[in-house]
Amino acid sequence: MQVRTSFDSTTPVLSFTSGSGITLGGTAGTILVAASAATTAGVATGQYVYDLEMVSGGSAVTRLIQGTFLVDPEVTK
C-alpha cells in the first residue's frame, strides 16, 4: 500500500507492506492496515490518494482498494 500527495507523485508519503503495517487475516480474508503515531507524525495536513495492491506468488498484481483521504490537524491538545 502506498499513500501519495497525488496520482503522479513520484515519492510516497507512507508505504506499508505485509508484516510492516499490514496484517493479513489468512483464511478469514481480512486485511488490517495500522499506522503508529510515530509513523504518521510527519504527514502534513492535506488530501492524499492511496491504493492497496496484492501480489500473488506468480507476481500478478491486483488492486484491492483505492481512494482519497484527508489528514486534519489535531483538535484536542
PyMOL commands that set and color helices and strands:
alter all, ss='L'
color gray80, all
select helices_A, chain A and resi 26-28+37-40
alter helices_A, ss='H'
color red, helices_A
select strands_A, chain A and resi 2-4+14-15+17-18+21-24+31-33+46-55+61-71
alter strands_A, ss='S'
color yellow, strands_A
deselect
rebuild
show_as cartoon
